[in-house]
């Protein structure tokens, strides 16, 4: 039972990380575009520069890439005759081009630092999620069968999300929309796994958490 629960928790953690990443992607892209226009402070860029120990030459090259990408995005935004899909396709291509150019500038050691930082963030998320799920299991009094059903559901959703993410025929926005559909369906299916009493308890927990955040 303990082993099954830990597997379920880790799967939930992975899916939640994917969900959080995909739900924030559009906001991140908008923020990146605003940052390029000088509407957002470059605090995150400064932190990254410090972490990677960028040289002055690298900083100049990255700044030039941002300027070029901004110009291309501005030109794209001015296109009135293209469809929404064409716009999203071109936007996805520009984003990938920018990422590729950044990759060429960074050294292997710098890329390894980025990967390590990402792994540490994911590990911290998993540790926090395991702790929260342990409390939830106790408060909701989940049965072995419920844990098994949740494990199956999360694994199925993970495969569905991975398939969408790896579909090269879809642009970024199309992937996000499809993943949102998977998430919505998953939430409905999860409701069927819990009892009415468990759902009521879960709703109260979520409301208390939201209230706590608002007060702080």
ZIKADA-V680663 format. One line per field, one symbol per residue. ss: DSSP state (H for helix, E for strand, L for the rest). Layout:
# ZIKADA-V680663
ss->???
This chain:
# ZIKADA-V680663
ss->LHHHHHHHHHHHHHHHHHHHHHHHHHHHHHHHHHHHLLLLLLHHHHHHHHHHLLLHHHHHHHHHHHHHHHHHHHHHHLLLLLLHHHHHHHHHHHHHHHHHHHHHHLLHHHHHHHHHHHHHHHHHHHHHHHHHHHHHHHHHLLLHHHHHHHHHHHHHHHHHHHHHHLLLLLLHHHHHHHHHHHHHHHHHHHHHHLLHHHHHHHHHHHHHHHHHHHHL
